[in-house]
């Protein structure tokens, strides 16, 4: 197992370097140049030349990347002149907020999707299964910003029981838990169908296995059979889906944060790309890439820990 983990970590490092190279090259190819995008269109030529020399942009692009990579390995991802702070400070300040949003949505999704998928699998191809599937697929098909707008119109503007934005005037972030309900609910509604379908398919497959027929022949009750035997085995492929989907859930908060004015990395990235703040964009992409690697590694290790038949060499 240790050998496998070391091997996967080596692959992760290569993936992260390749991602950073691609993103570094694309952002340096932006029209107008990096310095002009940071200082604004009204910056003087003298200021542009001074910042160009200060950031070493007169050097060849491979040399610039080498300098950036060396600084990144030492914890320095650059400086944002528009926000007058380092990229590391921006990530530290805003990433926990995105984790709250993505983590809350993930937990709620699992709590709802697992029993729904189990129920659908147990009642496969019946009216209840068709009804749940139709409702979930409809929610999955509706664009995220439409679901969010409908929830705002219904619960914030219409009923007035929940705030429509996560930052209300005169309050600090997190002072009112209700401000997180609509963003988390919006993100959850689009994920339940995705996860529940995996559970449903896995439950149906397991219900046809020999161990289920043996348990039934021994007189095991239907409830005990589903919850103690079928569900446990049905969750094994679900673990892989969860590991792969974690980065998607975190990065998928971009639209949610913009729609609800939620102060997380998604909103920061949106604002950064609007004014082409290169260091912020590169830092956020690199952080999300780390989450992709960690999510995949977590899925592989969790699958091996839960299924004794799997051994990594």
TILORO-514974 format. One record per residue: residue number from 1; x, y, z of N, C-alpha, C, O in turn; residue in one letter. Coordinates in steps of 0.1 Angstrom, whole numbers, m for minus. Each point is the difference from the previous one (the first is absolute). Example, Ala and Ser with C-alpha at 12.3 -4.5 7.8 and 13.67 -1.06 7.14 Angstrom:
BEGIN
1:132:m57:78:m9:12:0:9:12:0:10:0:7:A
2:m14:11:m14:9:11:0:m8:11:8:5:11:1:S
END
This chain:
BEGIN
1:8:m12:0:m8:12:0:9:13:0:m3:9:m7:X
2:13:m9:15:9:11:1:7:3:m13:1:11:m4:X
3:3:m22:m3:6:2:m13:m10:6:m10:4:8:m8:X
4:m16:m13:9:m10:6:m9:m3:15:2:m1:8:m9:X
5:0:m5:22:m2:14:4:11:9:m5:m2:11:m6:X
6:15:m15:8:11:7:m5:0:2:m15:3:10:m6:X
7:m7:m21:m1:m1:0:m15:m10:10:m4:2:8:m10:X
8:m14:m8:16:m11:10:m3:4:14:3:m4:9:m8:X
9:11:m7:19:5:14:3:9:5:m10:0:12:m4:X
10:9:m21:m1:9:4:m11:m8:4:m13:4:10:m6:X
11:m14:m18:3:m9:4:m11:m7:13:2:m1:8:m9:X
12:m3:m6:22:m7:13:3:9:12:m2:m4:10:m5:X
13:17:m11:8:9:11:m1:2:3:m15:0:12:m4:X
14:1:m22:m5:1:2:m14:m12:7:m6:1:9:m8:X
15:m13:m14:13:m13:6:m5:m1:15:4:m3:8:m9:X
16:7:m5:21:m1:14:5:10:9:m8:m3:11:m3:X
17:15:m17:0:9:8:m8:m5:3:m14:1:11:m5:X
18:m7:m22:m1:m5:2:m14:m11:10:0:m1:8:m9:X
19:m8:m9:19:m11:10:1:5:14:2:m5:9:m7:X
20:15:m7:15:5:13:2:7:6:m12:m1:12:m3:X
21:8:m21:m5:6:4:m12:m10:5:m10:1:11:m6:X
22:m12:m19:4:m10:4:m10:m7:13:4:m2:9:m8:X
23:m2:m8:21:m7:12:5:9:12:m1:m4:11:m3:X
24:17:m13:6:10:11:0:1:5:m14:0:12:m2:X
25:1:m21:m8:1:4:m14:m12:7:m5:1:10:m7:X
26:m13:m15:10:m12:6:m4:m2:14:5:m5:9:m7:X
27:7:m7:20:m2:13:6:10:10:m5:m3:12:m1:X
28:15:m16:m2:10:9:m6:m3:4:m14:5:10:m5:X
29:m14:m18:m1:m4:3:m14:m12:9:m1:m5:3:m11:X
30:0:2:23:m11:9:0:2:13:m8:11:5:2:X
31:m20:0:m9:1:12:m7:3:12:10:m7:1:10:X
32:16:8:m14:2:12:9:12:m2:9:5:10:5:X
33:m1:m22:m2:11:m2:9:m4:m1:14:m10:6:4:X
34:18:m13:4:m3:m2:14:1:13:8:m8:3:9:X
35:18:5:m12:2:12:8:m11:10:m2:m5:6:10:X
36:1:m4:m22:m11:9:m4:m13:m4:7:m8:8:4:X
37:6:m21:m4:m12:m5:6:0:2:15:m11:1:6:X
38:22:m1:1:1:2:14:m1:15:4:m7:3:10:X
39:13:5:m18:1:15:3:m12:7:m5:m4:11:5:X
40:m3:m17:m15:m11:7:m6:3:8:m13:12:2:m3:X
41:m21:2:m5:2:6:m13:6:14:2:5:5:m10:X
42:m7:1:21:5:14:2:14:1:6:5:11:2:X
43:1:m22:m1:14:0:6:10:6:m10:m2:m1:m12:X
44:11:9:17:10:6:m9:10:m10:m5:2:m11:6:X
45:5:15:m17:10:m9:m5:12:m2:10:5:m11:0:X
46:m2:21:7:10:m2:10:m3:m10:11:8:m8:4:X
47:m21:8:0:m4:m9:10:m1:m14:m5:4:m10:7:X
48:m8:9:m20:0:m14:m6:14:m5:m2:2:m12:3:X
49:7:20:m7:14:m5:m1:6:m4:13:8:m9:1:X
50:m11:17:9:6:m2:14:m5:m14:5:8:m8:5:X
51:m21:6:m6:m6:m13:5:5:m12:m9:2:m11:5:X
52:0:14:m18:4:m11:m9:14:m5:5:3:m12:0:X
53:6:22:3:13:m4:4:0:m6:14:8:m9:3:X
54:m17:14:6:m1:m4:14:m4:m15:0:5:m8:8:X
55:m14:4:m17:m5:m14:0:8:m9:m9:m4:m11:m1:X
56:14:16:m5:8:m8:m9:m6:m4:m12:4:m11:m6:X
57:m13:19:0:m7:m4:m12:8:2:m13:m5:m3:m11:X
58:17:9:13:8:2:m12:8:m13:m3:6:m1:m10:X
59:m6:m8:19:7:m12:m2:m8:m10:m8:m12:2:m2:X
60:19:m12:m4:m7:m10:m8:m11:m7:8:1:m2:12:X
61:m12:m3:m18:m11:m6:7:4:m12:8:m5:m1:11:X
62:14:m8:m16:4:m11:9:7:4:12:m2:m6:11:X
63:10:17:m12:7:5:12:m10:6:10:1:m2:12:X
64:m11:9:m17:m11:6:8:m7:m12:7:m3:2:12:X
65:0:m12:m19:m7:m12:7:8:m6:10:m4:m4:11:X
66:17:3:m13:9:m6:10:1:8:12:0:m5:11:X
67:0:18:m12:0:9:11:m13:m1:8:0:m1:12:X
68:m11:1:m19:m13:m2:6:m1:m13:8:m5:m1:11:X
69:9:m10:m18:0:m13:7:8:m1:12:m4:m6:10:X
70:16:12:m11:9:0:12:m7:8:12:1:m5:11:X
71:m7:16:m14:m6:8:10:m13:m8:5:m2:1:12:X
72:m5:m8:m21:m12:m8:5:4:m11:9:m7:m3:10:X
73:18:m3:m13:5:m11:9:4:5:14:0:m7:10:X
74:3:20:m9:3:6:13:m12:8:6:2:8:9:X
75:m14:m11:m15:m12:6:6:m4:14:m5:m9:6:5:X
76:16:m1:m15:m3:13:m5:m6:m1:m15:7:m4:m9:X
77:m20:6:8:m7:m1:m13:m2:13:m8:m6:0:m10:X
78:12:10:15:m1:13:m7:m7:11:9:m5:m3:11:X
79:3:14:m17:m6:12:7:m10:6:m9:2:2:m12:X
80:m14:1:18:m11:7:m8:0:15:3:m2:4:12:X
81:6:3:m22:0:15:2:m14:6:1:m1:11:6:X
82:m8:m17:m12:m14:5:1:m6:m2:14:m7:9:5:X
83:11:m20:2:m5:m2:13:10:4:11:m2:m1:12:X
84:14:4:m17:11:4:9:3:m10:11:2:3:11:X
85:m1:m16:m16:3:m10:10:6:m12:m8:0:0:m13:X
86:6:m10:20:6:m11:m7:m11:m10:m4:m11:0:6:X
87:14:m9:m16:m10:m10:m4:m2:m10:11:m11:m4:2:X
88:21:1:6:m1:m9:11:m10:5:10:m9:m8:5:X
89:9:21:m2:m10:5:10:m14:0:m6:m9:m3:8:X
90:8:5:m21:m14:m1:m6:m5:m14:1:m12:m2:4:X
91:20:m8:m6:m4:m14:1:m4:m4:14:m10:m7:2:X
92:18:12:7:m2:m3:15:m13:7:4:m8:m6:8:X
93:5:18:m13:m12:7:5:m13:m6:m6:m10:0:6:X
94:11:m4:m19:m13:m3:m7:m2:m15:m2:m12:m4:m1:X
95:22:m4:1:m2:m14:m2:m8:m7:11:m9:m8:m4:X
96:11:11:16:m9:m6:11:m15:2:m3:m8:m8:3:X
97:5:20:m8:m14:3:m3:m5:m9:m11:m12:m4:0:X
98:20:2:m10:m4:m9:m11:m2:m14:5:m9:m8:m4:X
99:18:4:13:m1:m14:6:m13:m1:8:m6:m11:0:X
100:2:21:7:m13:0:8:m11:m2:m10:m9:m9:3:X
101:9:16:m14:m11:m1:m10:0:m14:m6:m10:m7:m1:X
102:22:3:m5:1:m13:m7:m2:m12:10:m7:m9:m4:X
103:13:10:16:m1:m10:10:m15:m2:5:m4:m11:1:X
104:m2:22:1:m14:m1:5:m9:m6:m11:m9:m8:3:X
105:11:12:m15:m8:m5:m11:3:m15:m2:m9:m8:m3:X
106:22:4:4:4:m14:m1:m7:m9:10:m6:m11:m3:X
107:6:15:16:m6:m7:11:m15:m2:m3:m5:m10:2:X
108:m1:21:m5:m15:0:m2:m3:m9:m12:m10:m7:0:X
109:18:7:m11:m2:m8:m11:1:m15:3:m9:m8:m4:X
110:19:4:12:2:m14:4:m12:m4:9:m5:m11:m2:X
111:1:19:11:m11:m3:9:m13:m3:m7:m8:m8:3:X
112:6:16:m14:m12:m2:m8:1:m10:m11:m9:m8:m3:X
113:21:7:m4:1:m8:m11:1:m15:3:m5:m8:m7:X
114:12:4:18:1:m14:4:m13:m6:2:m3:m11:m6:X
115:m6:16:15:m13:m7:2:m9:1:m12:m7:m10:m3:X
116:8:20:m5:m8:1:m12:5:m11:m10:m8:m7:m6:X
117:21:6:4:5:m10:m9:m3:m14:5:m3:m9:m8:X
118:3:6:21:m3:m13:6:m15:m3:m3:m4:m11:m3:X
119:m4:21:5:m15:m1:m2:m3:m3:m15:m8:m9:m3:X
120:15:16:m6:m2:m2:m14:5:m14:m4:m7:m7:m8:X
121:18:3:13:5:m13:m3:m9:m11:5:m2:m11:m7:X
122:m3:12:19:m9:m10:5:m13:0:m7:m7:m11:m1:X
123:2:22:m4:m12:1:m8:2:3:m15:m7:7:m6:X
124:17:m13:1:4:3:m14:m11:m3:m10:m7:m10:1:X
125:6:19:m11:m10:m2:m11:m14:0:5:m9:m7:m6:X
126:6:13:17:m14:2:5:m3:15:0:8:8:m3:X
127:m21:m6:6:m5:14:m1:8:9:9:3:12:m4:X
128:1:m16:16:7:8:9:14:3:m5:5:12:1:X
129:1:m22:m7:14:2:m6:m1:10:m12:8:9:m1:X
130:m18:m10:m7:m2:9:m11:m3:14:4:5:10:m6:X
131:m13:m9:17:m3:14:4:12:7:6:2:12:m3:X
132:6:m19:12:12:6:5:10:3:m10:6:11:0:X
133:m4:m20:m10:9:2:m11:m4:13:m8:9:8:m4:X
134:m21:m7:1:m5:11:m8:3:13:7:4:10:m6:X
135:m7:m9:19:2:12:8:14:4:1:4:11:m2:X
136:5:m21:4:14:2:2:7:4:m13:8:9:m1:X
137:m12:m15:m10:6:3:m13:m4:14:m4:7:7:m6:X
138:m20:m3:9:m4:14:m3:8:10:8:5:10:m6:X
139:m2:m13:19:8:9:7:14:1:m5:7:10:0:X
140:m2:m22:m4:14:0:m6:1:7:m13:11:6:m3:X
141:m22:m6:m5:1:6:m13:m1:15:1:4:7:m9:X
142:m11:m1:19:m1:14:1:13:6:3:7:m4:9:X
143:m3:15:m16:13:6:3:1:5:14:m10:4:6:X
144:22:m4:0:2:4:14:m5:14:3:m7:3:10:X
145:10:7:m19:m4:13:2:m16:2:0:m5:9:7:X
146:m2:m18:m15:m14:1:0:m6:m5:13:m9:6:6:X
147:15:m17:m1:m5:m5:13:3:10:11:m9:2:9:X
148:20:4:m9:3:10:10:m9:12:m1:m5:5:11:X
149:2:0:m23:m9:11:m2:m14:m3:5:m6:8:6:X
150:2:m20:m9:m14:m4:5:m1:m1:15:m9:5:6:X
151:20:m10:1:0:m1:14:0:14:6:m6:3:11:X
152:14:7:m17:0:13:5:m14:7:m1:m4:7:9:X
153:m2:m9:m21:m13:6:m2:m10:m6:10:m9:7:4:X
154:10:m20:m1:m10:m6:8:2:3:15:m9:4:7:X
155:21:m7:m2:2:1:14:5:13:5:m2:4:12:X
156:9:4:m20:5:13:4:m9:11:m4:m4:8:9:X
157:0:m7:m22:m8:12:m4:m15:m3:3:m7:9:5:X
158:3:m21:m8:m14:m4:2:m4:m1:14:m9:7:5:X
159:15:m17:2:m4:m3:14:8:8:10:m5:3:11:X
160:17:2:m15:8:8:9:5:m7:12:2:6:11:X
161:0:m19:m11:4:m8:12:15:m3:m1:6:m4:11:X
162:0:6:m22:15:m3:m1:7:11:m8:m6:5:m9:X
163:18:m2:13:7:11:m7:5:m5:m14:3:m12:m2:X
164:m4:21:m8:4:m4:m13:14:2:m3:5:m5:m11:X
165:3:11:20:15:1:m2:6:m4:13:m5:0:11:X
166:18:m5:m13:7:m5:12:7:12:7:5:m3:11:X
167:m4:15:m16:5:11:7:m10:11:2:m3:7:m10:X
168:m3:m6:21:m10:10:3:7:12:6:10:m1:7:X
169:m15:13:m10:6:12:4:1:1:15:m10:m3:8:X
170:22:7:m3:2:1:14:3:m12:8:1:0:12:X
171:0:m12:m19:2:m12:7:13:m7:m6:3:2:m12:X
172:5:m8:21:12:m7:m5:m4:m14:m5:m11:m5:4:X
173:19:m1:m12:m3:m13:m6:m2:m10:11:8:m1:9:X
174:m18:m8:m10:m2:m10:9:m8:4:12:m3:m9:9:X
175:0:21:m7:m8:5:12:m14:m5:m1:m7:m1:11:X
176:2:m2:m22:m14:m5:m2:1:m13:m8:3:0:m12:X
177:m6:m12:18:1:m13:m7:m10:m1:m11:2:m7:m10:X
178:m14:14:11:m10:m1:m10:5:5:m14:m6:m3:m10:X
179:16:11:10:5:6:m12:7:m11:m9:2:2:m12:X
180:1:m14:18:6:m11:m7:m10:m10:m6:3:m8:m8:X
181:m16:9:13:m10:m10:m4:m2:0:m15:0:m11:m6:X
182:m4:22:0:m3:0:m14:12:m4:m9:m2:m7:m9:X
183:14:12:12:11:m4:m9:3:m15:1:2:m7:m10:X
184:m3:1:22:3:m14:2:m11:m8:m6:2:m10:m7:X
185:m15:14:8:m11:m7:m6:1:1:m15:m3:m10:m6:X
186:6:21:0:2:1:m14:10:m10:m5:m2:m7:m10:X
187:13:7:16:11:m9:m4:m4:m15:2:4:m9:m8:X
188:m11:6:18:m5:m13:3:m10:m6:m10:1:m11:m4:X
189:m10:19:0:m10:m4:m9:5:m5:m13:m6:m9:m7:X
190:17:14:3:6:m4:m13:9:m13:2:4:m6:m10:X
191:m1:2:22:9:m11:3:m7:m13:4:5:m11:m2:X
192:m18:12:7:m6:m11:6:m3:m11:m11:3:m12:2:X
193:m7:16:m14:m3:m9:m11:12:m7:m4:0:m13:m2:X
194:11:20:1:13:m6:m4:4:m12:9:4:m10:m4:X
195:m4:13:17:4:m10:10:m10:m12:2:3:m11:1:X
196:m16:15:m1:m10:m10:3:m1:m10:m11:m3:m12:2:X
197:6:16:m15:0:m10:m11:10:m10:1:m2:m12:m3:X
198:14:16:9:11:m10:2:m5:m10:11:3:m12:m2:X
199:m9:17:12:m4:m9:11:m11:m9:m5:0:m12:2:X
200:m9:17:m10:m11:m8:m5:6:m12:m9:m4:m11:2:X
201:13:15:m11:5:m11:m9:8:m10:8:m1:m12:m3:X
202:8:16:13:8:m9:8:m9:m9:8:3:m12:2:X
203:m14:17:4:m9:m8:7:m6:m10:m8:m2:m12:4:X
204:m2:15:m16:m7:m9:m10:10:m11:m3:m4:m12:m1:X
205:17:15:m1:10:m10:m3:2:m10:11:1:m12:m2:X
206:m1:18:14:3:m9:12:m12:m8:3:1:m11:6:X
207:m13:15:m9:m12:m8:3:m1:m13:m9:m7:m9:4:X
208:15:9:m14:1:m12:m9:11:m9:4:2:m10:m7:X
209:6:13:17:12:m8:4:m5:m12:8:m11:m1:5:X
210:20:m9:m5:m3:m13:7:m1:2:15:m9:m7:6:X
211:16:16:0:m1:2:15:m14:5:4:m4:m3:11:X
212:m2:10:m20:m14:5:3:m10:m12:0:m8:m1:9:X
213:10:m7:m19:m9:m12:m1:2:m9:12:m9:m6:5:X
214:22:4:m1:3:m8:12:m6:6:12:m6:m7:9:X
215:7:20:m7:m6:7:12:m15:m2:0:m6:m2:11:X
216:0:3:m22:m14:m1:m1:m4:m15:4:m10:m2:6:X
217:17:m7:m11:m3:m14:3:2:m3:15:m7:m9:5:X
218:16:16:1:1:m2:15:m10:8:8:0:m1:12:X
219:m9:8:m19:m11:7:7:4:14:5:m7:5:9:X
220:17:1:m14:4:14:4:m11:9:m5:m4:0:m12:X
221:0:9:21:m11:10:m4:4:9:m10:12:3:m2:X
222:m21:3:m6:3:9:m11:7:13:5:10:4:m6:X
223:m14:2:17:6:11:6:15:m2:4:9:8:m4:X
224:m7:m19:11:13:m3:4:9:m4:m12:12:4:m1:X
225:m18:m10:m9:8:m4:m12:4:13:m7:12:0:m5:X
226:m21:9:3:4:13:m7:10:8:7:10:5:m6:X
227:m12:m3:19:8:10:8:14:m6:4:10:7:1:X
228:m10:m20:3:12:m6:5:8:m7:m10:12:m3:2:X
229:m17:m1:m13:7:m8:m10:1:8:m14:11:3:m4:X
230:m22:0:m1:0:6:m14:6:14:0:8:3:m8:X
231:m13:5:18:5:14:0:15:1:2:7:8:m6:X
232:m2:m17:15:15:1:3:8:m3:m13:10:6:m2:X
233:m14:m16:m6:7:m3:m12:m3:10:m11:8:2:m9:X
234:m20:4:9:m4:10:m10:8:12:2:2:8:m10:X
235:3:m5:22:7:12:2:15:0:m5:6:11:m1:X
236:m1:m23:m3:14:m1:m4:2:8:m13:10:8:0:X
237:m17:m10:m11:2:9:m11:m3:14:2:5:9:m6:X
238:m14:m6:16:m4:13:3:12:8:6:1:12:m2:X
239:8:m19:9:12:6:6:8:7:m11:5:11:1:X
240:m3:m19:m12:8:6:m11:m6:12:m6:6:10:m4:X
241:m20:m10:2:m7:11:m5:2:12:9:1:11:m5:X
242:m2:m13:18:2:11:10:13:6:m1:1:12:m1:X
243:10:m20:0:13:5:m1:3:9:m12:6:10:0:X
244:m12:m15:m11:2:7:m13:m9:13:0:4:10:m6:X
245:m15:m10:13:m10:11:m1:4:11:10:m5:11:m1:X
246:13:m14:11:3:10:10:6:13:m6:m5:11:3:X
247:15:m12:m12:5:12:m6:m11:7:m9:0:12:m1:X
248:m8:m20:m5:m11:6:m9:m9:8:9:m5:11:m4:X
249:1:m16:16:m9:7:8:6:13:5:m6:11:0:X
250:19:m11:3:7:12:5:1:10:m11:m3:12:2:X
251:7:m16:m14:2:9:m11:m14:4:m6:m1:11:m6:X
252:m9:m19:8:m13:3:m5:m7:11:8:m11:4:m4:X
253:17:1:14:m6:11:8:1:14:m6:m5:10:5:X
254:12:m10:m17:3:13:m7:m13:8:m2:m2:11:3:X
255:m8:m18:m10:m12:6:m3:m8:3:12:m7:11:1:X
256:7:m20:9:m8:2:12:6:12:8:m8:9:4:X
257:21:m7:m3:5:11:7:m2:13:m7:m3:10:6:X
258:3:m10:m19:m3:12:m8:m15:4:2:m3:12:2:X
259:m6:m22:m3:m14:2:1:m4:6:14:m9:9:0:X
260:14:m15:10:m4:4:14:10:9:6:m1:3:12:X
261:10:3:m20:10:9:6:8:m6:12:2:6:10:X
262:1:m19:m12:6:m8:11:15:3:0:7:m2:m11:X
263:m1:6:22:15:4:0:9:m12:0:6:m3:10:X
264:m5:m5:m21:9:m11:0:9:1:m12:1:10:m7:X
265:7:m21:5:10:0:m11:m7:1:m14:6:6:m9:X
266:m18:m11:8:m7:1:m13:m2:14:m4:2:4:m11:X
267:m7:4:20:m3:14:m2:13:8:m2:1:9:m9:X
268:10:m13:16:13:6:m1:5:m2:m14:6:8:m7:X
269:m7:m21:2:5:m4:m13:m8:8:m11:6:4:m10:X
270:m19:m3:12:m8:7:m10:4:15:m1:2:5:m11:X
271:0:1:22:5:14:0:14:1:m5:3:10:m7:X
272:6:m20:9:13:1:m4:1:m2:m16:8:7:m6:X
273:m16:m15:1:0:m2:m15:m7:12:m7:3:3:m12:X
274:m11:4:19:m6:12:m6:10:11:m2:m1:7:m10:X
275:10:m6:19:11:10:m1:13:m6:m3:11:7:0:X
276:m11:m20:m3:12:m7:m4:11:1:10:12:4:m3:X
277:m15:m8:15:10:0:11:7:m14:0:m5:m9:6:X
278:16:9:m14:7:m13:m3:4:m8:13:m3:m12:0:X
279:10:18:10:4:m8:11:m11:m7:8:1:m12:4:X
280:m12:19:m3:m12:m6:7:m6:m11:m8:m2:m11:6:X
281:1:12:m18:m6:m10:m9:9:m13:0:m5:m11:2:X
282:18:13:m3:9:m12:0:0:m7:14:1:m12:0:X
283:m1:20:10:0:m6:14:m13:m8:2:1:m11:6:X
284:m12:16:m10:m13:m7:2:0:m13:m8:m4:m11:5:X
285:8:12:m18:1:m12:m8:9:m11:5:m3:m12:0:X
286:14:17:5:10:m10:6:m6:m6:13:2:m12:2:X
287:m9:19:6:m6:m5:12:m11:m11:m4:m1:m10:7:X
288:m7:13:m17:m11:m9:m4:6:m13:m6:m5:m11:1:X
289:17:13:m8:7:m12:m5:5:m9:11:m1:m12:m1:X
290:5:18:12:4:m8:11:m11:m8:6:1:m11:4:X
291:m13:17:m4:m12:m7:5:m4:m11:m9:m5:m10:4:X
292:7:12:m17:m3:m11:m10:9:m12:3:m5:m11:1:X
293:17:13:1:10:m11:3:m3:m6:13:m1:m12:1:X
294:m2:20:10:m3:m6:13:m13:m8:m1:m1:m10:6:X
295:m9:15:m13:m13:m7:m1:2:m13:m7:m6:m10:5:X
296:13:9:m15:2:m13:m7:8:m10:9:m3:m11:0:X
297:14:16:7:7:m8:8:m8:m5:12:1:m12:4:X
298:m9:21:2:m9:m4:11:m10:m11:m5:m3:m10:7:X
299:m2:11:m19:m10:m10:m5:7:m14:m2:m6:m10:4:X
300:18:10:m9:7:m13:m1:3:m6:13:m2:m12:2:X
301:7:20:7:4:m6:13:m12:m4:8:0:m11:7:X
302:m11:19:m7:m12:m4:7:m6:m13:m6:m6:m8:7:X
303:6:7:m20:m5:m12:m7:7:m13:5:m6:m10:3:X
304:20:12:m2:8:m12:4:m3:m3:15:0:m12:4:X
305:m2:22:4:m2:m2:14:m14:m7:3:m1:m8:9:X
306:m9:11:m17:m13:m5:2:m2:m14:m7:m8:m8:4:X
307:16:6:m14:m2:m13:m8:13:m8:2:10:3:m6:X
308:m10:m14:15:12:m8:2:5:m7:m12:12:m5:0:X
309:m20:4:m10:5:m7:m12:10:8:m8:7:m6:m9:X
310:m7:19:11:9:8:m8:13:2:8:0:4:12:X
311:11:m6:m19:13:2:5:9:8:m9:1:m3:m12:X
312:5:14:17:9:8:m9:14:m4:3:5:m1:11:X
313:2:m2:m22:14:m3:1:9:11:m3:12:m1:1:X
END
